[in-house]
Amino acid sequence: MRYSSLLRSDQTLFRDPDVFCPTYLPDHLHHRDAQVRELAFLIRPVLRGGSPRNAILRGPPGTGKTTTVRRVFAEVAAETRRVLPAYVNCRQNRTPVAVYRYIFEELFGYAPPATGRHLDDIREGIVARLQDADASLLVCLDDANYLVAAETYNLILYQLLRLYEKWDVRSAGVFAVTSDLALNLYAEADGPVRSVFHPTEVNFWPYTKTEIRGILADRVRQGLYPSVMSTPILDRIVGIAADEQDIRVGIDLIRAAVMRAETDGRRQVGHGDVTAAARTVIAPVLQARAAGLSAGERTLLCRIAERSREGADMASGAVFEEVQDYHSIGRTTYHERLKRLAEAGIVDLVPGPGRGREREVRLRYGPDEVAAVCTGPEESRIDRQPGPARNS
C-alpha cells in the first residue's frame, strides 16, 4: 500500500500548538541570560527584607522583553512569597482604574466586580493582599509608552511608587517596558515621580540570525511533528525574521505556514505556504511600526516610498532635496525624522562608497506596501502642505 502524503481530517501537524502562542513561556530563555541576571539582581533586595528596585526595559519589538519579564515573574512567584509580581499590558489597560483592576486580578486570580467598585476600593483590596502576605508589590507596565500617550503615566507611577505613604505596606517596584526607542521613559517622568523612580536601564538588542535560528529550531522541535518543516523552509523563515529583526515574525510565520499546509491536508510545509503566510504576517508588523510615526515622519516615508518605486537616487542628500519640493523642513529635522524611520525598523541607512558621511536610504519593505500604510488623515491635514510651486 503506497504511503499517502495527504493528512486526514482528524490529524494535525502540531505536536503542541501552544508553543507558537504569544503567551507561551519557554522553559529556557535563549540568549537573554544577562537580562535575566539584571532583573534578578533588582528583585534580590526583597529577600533581605528590602524593596524591589525599578527598571526601564528598552528594545525593538520582538527582542524578548515581555517573555523575559514573564519568565522572571513566574520564577519569582514559585520561589518566594516576599514579592507579589503583577504583569500589566498597557496597550489594553491605559487608565488608573484599568491598571489597578489588572493588578488586582494578577494578585487574586480573579477580577474585581465590574461594577460597584471605585479606584480606592480596588487599591484597598490590593493593599490588603500585600499586608496579609507581608510582601512587596512588583508591577511590570508593559508597553508603558501607551500610558504616556494617554497622559496617565506619571499618575500611575506616582501612585504605585508611593503606595506606602497612604497604607502600611512595603515600597513597590516598577518595571516599565517600551519598544519605542525614540521615547525616554525616565525623561517622561515628572519631578515627584523621578524622586522615587531611579530606574536601572536594561537593554534588549535584536537577536542575531544565528540566535534566531536556534530559537526557531527549538520551537519547531517542541511544537511540530518530525519532517513537517524541512531545513530549507526553516532557513527561509529565519532569513525573513532576521531581516525584520523580530523573533515574533518568525514564530508567527511558522504557525501560519503550518496551518496553511494542514488546511490543505498536506504533511509538509512548502515554500508556497511561507509566501502566503508572509503576506498575512508582515503586513501587520509594518502597520504597527508605521502607527507610531508622527505626521511629519509619515510624509517623509511617503516620499521615500515613491522615490524607491521610481528607481530614483536614494542617497539621503538627494532624498532631502526632493522632499523640499513638497514640504519645507530644515536639514536637522529631516535627519531626525530619517533616524526615527530607521529606529522604527522601516528603513536602513546604508553607508555609500565614496560619499563620506552620505547614506543610502533603503526600504526594508516593498515600496507599494510602505505607500499603503504611510498615509493617514493627520498627515494629509497637517504635513502635506504645498511647498514652493513647481513647474510641471
C-alpha positions as CSV (number, residue, x, y, z in Angstrom):
1,M,0.0,0.0,0.0
2,R,1.5,3.3,-1.1
3,Y,2.1,5.9,1.6
4,S,-0.2,8.9,1.2
5,S,1.1,12.4,1.6
6,L,-2.4,13.7,2.4
7,L,-3.4,14.5,6.0
8,R,-6.6,13.0,7.3
9,S,-9.2,15.5,8.8
10,D,-8.6,14.1,12.3
11,Q,-4.8,14.5,12.1
12,T,-2.6,17.5,12.9
13,L,0.9,18.7,12.2
14,F,1.2,20.4,15.6
15,R,2.7,18.4,18.4
16,D,2.0,21.3,20.8
17,P,0.3,24.4,19.2
18,D,0.7,26.4,22.4
19,V,4.5,26.6,21.6
20,F,3.6,29.2,18.9
21,C,1.2,31.3,21.0
22,P,2.3,34.8,22.1
23,T,1.8,33.9,25.8
24,Y,3.9,30.8,25.6
25,L,6.8,30.7,28.2
26,P,9.7,28.5,27.1
27,D,11.5,26.5,29.8
28,H,14.7,28.2,28.9
29,L,15.2,31.7,27.5
30,H,17.8,31.6,24.8
31,H,20.4,34.5,24.7
32,R,18.8,36.6,27.4
33,D,20.9,35.4,30.4
34,A,22.4,38.8,31.0
35,Q,18.9,40.5,31.2
36,V,17.6,37.8,33.5
37,R,20.5,38.2,35.8
38,E,20.0,42.0,35.8
39,L,16.3,41.7,36.7
40,A,17.0,39.1,39.4
41,F,19.6,41.5,40.9
42,L,16.9,44.2,41.1
43,I,14.5,41.9,42.8
44,R,17.1,40.4,45.2
45,P,16.8,43.1,47.9
46,V,13.3,41.8,48.8
47,L,14.9,38.5,50.0
48,R,16.8,40.6,52.6
49,G,13.8,42.5,53.8
50,G,14.1,45.4,51.4
51,S,12.1,46.5,48.4
52,P,12.5,45.7,44.7
53,R,14.4,48.2,42.5
54,N,12.9,49.9,39.5
55,A,13.8,49.3,35.9
56,I,13.2,50.5,32.3
57,L,13.4,47.8,29.7
58,R,14.1,49.1,26.2
59,G,14.5,47.3,22.9
60,P,12.9,47.0,19.5
61,P,9.8,44.8,19.1
62,G,10.4,41.1,19.1
63,T,13.6,41.1,21.2
64,G,12.2,39.1,24.1
65,K,11.3,41.8,26.6
66,T,7.9,40.6,27.5
67,T,8.9,36.9,27.6
68,T,11.8,37.6,29.8
69,V,9.8,39.6,32.3
70,R,7.0,36.9,32.4
71,R,9.6,34.1,32.8
72,V,11.3,36.0,35.7
73,F,7.9,36.8,37.3
74,A,6.9,33.1,37.1
75,E,10.2,32.0,38.8
76,V,9.8,34.7,41.5
77,A,6.2,33.5,42.2
78,A,7.4,29.9,42.5
79,E,10.5,30.7,44.7
80,T,9.3,33.3,47.3
81,R,6.2,34.8,48.8
82,R,8.0,38.0,49.8
83,V,7.2,39.7,46.4
84,L,3.9,39.5,44.5
85,P,4.5,40.2,40.8
86,A,1.8,41.6,38.6
87,Y,2.2,42.0,34.8
88,V,0.0,44.6,33.1
89,N,-0.5,45.0,29.3
90,C,-0.7,48.8,28.9
91,R,-1.8,48.6,25.3
92,Q,-5.1,47.3,26.6
93,N,-5.1,49.0,30.1
94,R,-4.2,52.7,30.0
95,T,-6.3,54.3,32.8
96,P,-5.6,54.0,36.5
97,V,-8.8,52.0,37.1
98,A,-7.9,49.6,34.3
99,V,-4.3,49.2,35.5
100,Y,-5.3,48.6,39.2
101,R,-8.1,46.1,38.1
102,Y,-5.5,44.1,36.2
103,I,-3.1,44.2,39.2
104,F,-6.0,43.0,41.4
105,E,-6.6,40.1,39.1
106,E,-3.0,39.1,39.0
107,L,-2.7,39.0,42.8
108,F,-6.1,37.3,43.5
109,G,-6.5,35.2,40.4
110,Y,-9.9,36.7,39.6
111,A,-11.1,40.2,38.6
112,P,-12.9,42.6,40.9
113,P,-16.6,43.1,40.2
114,A,-17.2,45.0,37.0
115,T,-19.5,47.5,38.8
116,G,-19.8,49.0,42.2
117,R,-16.1,49.3,42.9
118,H,-14.2,52.6,42.8
119,L,-10.5,53.0,42.3
120,D,-9.8,53.3,46.1
121,D,-11.8,50.1,46.7
122,I,-9.6,48.2,44.2
123,R,-6.4,49.6,45.7
124,E,-7.6,48.8,49.2
125,G,-8.1,45.2,48.1
126,I,-4.6,45.1,46.7
127,V,-3.2,46.6,49.9
128,A,-5.0,44.0,52.0
129,R,-3.4,41.3,49.9
130,L,0.0,42.7,50.4
131,Q,-0.5,43.1,54.1
132,D,-1.7,39.6,54.5
133,A,1.3,38.2,52.7
134,D,3.7,40.7,54.2
135,A,5.0,41.1,50.7
136,S,6.2,43.8,48.3
137,L,4.4,44.6,45.1
138,L,6.3,44.4,41.8
139,V,4.5,45.7,38.7
140,C,5.5,45.3,35.1
141,L,4.0,48.1,32.9
142,D,4.5,46.5,29.5
143,D,4.3,49.0,26.6
144,A,4.3,51.8,29.1
145,N,4.6,54.3,26.2
146,Y,0.8,53.8,25.8
147,L,0.4,55.3,29.3
148,V,2.5,58.3,28.1
149,A,0.2,58.8,25.1
150,A,-2.9,58.5,27.4
151,E,-1.3,61.0,29.8
152,T,-1.7,58.6,32.7
153,Y,2.0,57.5,33.0
154,N,3.0,59.9,35.8
155,L,-0.1,59.5,37.8
156,I,0.1,55.7,37.8
157,L,3.8,55.6,38.5
158,Y,3.4,58.1,41.4
159,Q,0.5,56.1,43.0
160,L,2.3,52.8,42.7
161,L,5.7,54.0,44.0
162,R,4.2,56.0,46.9
163,L,1.6,53.4,47.9
164,Y,3.5,53.1,51.2
165,E,2.7,56.7,52.1
166,K,-1.1,56.1,52.4
167,W,-1.1,52.5,53.5
168,D,1.2,50.4,55.8
169,V,2.9,48.3,53.0
170,R,6.4,47.9,51.7
171,S,7.6,50.0,48.9
172,A,6.6,48.7,45.4
173,G,8.8,48.3,42.4
174,V,8.0,49.0,38.8
175,F,9.5,47.5,35.6
176,A,8.5,49.9,32.7
177,V,8.8,48.3,29.3
178,T,8.9,50.1,25.9
179,S,9.6,49.2,22.3
180,D,9.6,52.9,21.3
181,L,13.3,53.7,21.1
182,A,12.6,57.4,20.4
183,L,10.9,57.7,23.8
184,N,12.8,58.2,27.0
185,L,10.6,56.9,29.8
186,Y,12.7,58.4,32.5
187,A,12.6,61.8,30.9
188,E,8.8,61.5,30.6
189,A,8.6,61.2,34.4
190,D,7.9,64.4,36.2
191,G,9.8,65.7,39.3
192,P,7.7,63.9,42.0
193,V,8.0,60.6,40.2
194,R,11.7,60.9,39.5
195,S,12.3,61.5,43.2
196,V,11.3,57.9,43.9
197,F,11.7,56.1,40.5
198,H,15.5,55.9,39.9
199,P,15.3,53.1,37.3
200,T,18.1,50.9,36.0
201,E,18.0,50.6,32.2
202,V,18.1,47.1,30.8
203,N,18.6,46.9,27.1
204,F,17.4,44.2,24.8
205,W,19.3,44.1,21.5
206,P,17.9,42.4,18.4
207,Y,18.8,38.7,18.1
208,T,21.4,37.8,15.5
209,K,20.5,35.5,12.7
210,T,22.3,32.6,14.4
211,E,20.3,33.2,17.6
212,I,17.1,33.5,15.7
213,R,17.7,30.1,14.0
214,G,18.4,28.5,17.4
215,I,15.2,29.8,18.9
216,L,13.0,28.9,16.0
217,A,14.6,25.5,15.6
218,D,13.8,24.8,19.3
219,R,10.2,25.9,18.8
220,V,9.9,23.6,15.7
221,R,11.3,20.6,17.7
222,Q,8.8,21.3,20.5
223,G,5.7,22.3,18.6
224,L,5.7,20.3,15.4
225,Y,5.9,16.6,14.5
226,P,9.1,15.4,12.7
227,S,9.5,16.2,9.0
228,V,6.7,18.8,8.9
229,M,9.2,21.6,8.3
230,S,12.4,20.9,6.3
231,T,15.7,22.7,6.9
232,P,15.4,24.9,3.7
233,I,12.0,26.0,4.7
234,L,13.1,26.9,8.3
235,D,16.2,28.7,6.9
236,R,13.9,30.8,4.7
237,I,11.8,31.8,7.7
238,V,14.9,32.5,9.7
239,G,16.0,34.9,7.0
240,I,12.7,36.7,7.0
241,A,12.7,37.1,10.8
242,A,16.3,38.2,10.7
243,D,15.5,40.9,8.1
244,E,12.7,42.1,10.3
245,Q,14.9,41.8,13.4
246,D,11.8,40.4,15.2
247,I,11.6,36.9,16.6
248,R,7.9,37.1,16.7
249,V,7.7,37.3,13.0
250,G,9.5,34.0,12.7
251,I,7.2,32.3,15.2
252,D,4.1,33.7,13.6
253,L,5.3,32.6,10.1
254,I,5.9,29.0,11.3
255,R,2.4,28.9,12.8
256,A,0.7,30.4,9.8
257,A,2.6,28.3,7.2
258,V,1.9,25.1,9.1
259,M,-1.8,25.9,9.4
260,R,-2.0,26.6,5.7
261,A,-0.4,23.2,4.9
262,E,-2.6,21.5,7.4
263,T,-5.7,23.1,6.0
264,D,-4.7,21.8,2.5
265,G,-4.3,18.3,4.0
266,R,-0.5,18.2,3.4
267,R,2.1,16.6,5.7
268,Q,4.9,19.1,4.9
269,V,5.2,22.8,4.7
270,G,6.2,24.1,1.3
271,H,7.6,27.4,0.0
272,G,4.2,28.5,-1.2
273,D,2.9,28.2,2.4
274,V,5.7,30.5,3.6
275,T,5.0,33.0,0.8
276,A,1.3,33.1,1.6
277,A,1.9,33.3,5.4
278,A,4.4,36.2,4.9
279,R,1.6,38.3,3.3
280,T,-0.6,37.9,6.4
281,V,2.3,38.2,9.0
282,I,4.5,41.0,7.6
283,A,1.7,43.5,6.7
284,P,0.5,43.8,10.4
285,V,4.1,44.2,11.5
286,L,4.7,47.1,9.1
287,Q,1.4,48.7,10.0
288,A,2.3,48.5,13.7
289,R,5.7,50.1,13.0
290,A,4.1,52.9,10.9
291,A,1.4,53.5,13.5
292,G,3.9,55.1,15.9
293,L,5.2,57.6,13.4
294,S,4.3,61.3,13.6
295,A,2.6,63.1,10.7
296,G,5.9,64.5,9.5
297,E,7.6,61.2,9.6
298,R,4.8,59.7,7.6
299,T,5.2,62.4,5.0
300,L,8.9,61.7,4.6
301,L,8.2,57.9,4.4
302,C,5.7,58.5,1.6
303,R,8.3,60.4,-0.5
304,I,10.9,57.7,0.2
305,A,8.5,55.0,-1.0
306,E,7.6,57.0,-4.1
307,R,11.3,57.5,-5.0
308,S,12.1,53.9,-4.4
309,R,9.2,52.8,-6.6
310,E,10.5,55.1,-9.4
311,G,14.1,53.8,-9.1
312,A,15.4,57.3,-8.2
313,D,18.6,58.1,-6.4
314,M,18.2,57.1,-2.8
315,A,21.2,58.9,-1.3
316,S,20.0,60.8,1.8
317,G,21.1,64.1,0.3
318,A,19.1,63.5,-2.9
319,V,16.0,62.5,-0.9
320,F,16.3,65.7,1.2
321,E,16.5,67.9,-1.9
322,E,13.4,66.2,-3.4
323,V,11.4,66.4,-0.2
324,Q,12.0,70.2,-0.1
325,D,9.7,70.5,-3.1
326,Y,6.8,69.0,-1.1
327,H,7.4,70.0,2.5
328,S,10.0,72.6,3.5
329,I,11.9,71.4,6.6
330,G,15.4,72.0,7.9
331,R,18.2,69.6,7.4
332,T,18.3,68.8,11.1
333,T,14.6,68.0,11.3
334,Y,15.0,65.8,8.1
335,H,17.8,63.8,9.6
336,E,15.9,63.4,12.9
337,R,12.9,62.0,11.0
338,L,15.1,59.8,8.9
339,K,16.7,58.4,12.1
340,R,13.2,57.8,13.5
341,L,12.2,55.8,10.4
342,A,15.4,53.7,10.9
343,E,14.6,53.1,14.6
344,A,11.1,52.1,13.7
345,G,12.6,49.3,11.5
346,I,11.1,50.6,8.2
347,V,14.3,51.8,6.5
348,D,18.0,51.1,6.7
349,L,20.6,53.8,6.4
350,V,23.5,52.2,4.5
351,P,26.9,53.9,4.1
352,G,27.6,54.6,0.4
353,P,31.0,54.1,-1.1
354,G,33.0,57.3,-1.7
355,R,30.3,59.5,-0.2
356,G,31.8,60.3,3.1
357,R,29.0,60.6,5.6
358,E,26.4,60.2,2.9
359,R,23.9,57.3,3.4
360,E,21.7,55.4,1.1
361,V,18.1,55.2,2.3
362,R,16.9,51.6,1.7
363,L,13.4,50.4,2.4
364,R,13.1,47.2,4.3
365,Y,9.7,46.5,2.7
366,G,8.3,46.8,-0.8
367,P,7.6,50.4,-1.8
368,D,4.0,49.6,-2.6
369,E,3.5,48.0,0.9
370,V,5.1,51.1,2.5
371,A,3.0,53.5,0.4
372,A,-0.2,51.7,1.5
373,V,0.5,52.3,5.2
374,C,2.4,55.6,5.3
375,T,-0.5,58.0,4.7
376,G,-3.2,58.9,7.2
377,P,-5.7,61.6,8.0
378,E,-3.3,63.6,10.2
379,E,-0.7,63.6,7.5
380,S,-3.0,64.9,4.8
381,R,-4.4,67.6,7.2
382,I,-1.2,68.8,8.8
383,D,2.0,67.9,6.9
384,R,1.2,67.7,3.3
385,Q,1.0,71.4,2.9
386,P,2.2,72.5,-0.6
387,G,5.7,73.8,-0.7
388,P,7.0,76.3,-3.2
389,A,5.3,76.0,-6.6
390,R,6.9,73.6,-9.0
391,N,7.0,73.8,-12.8
392,S,5.1,70.9,-14.3
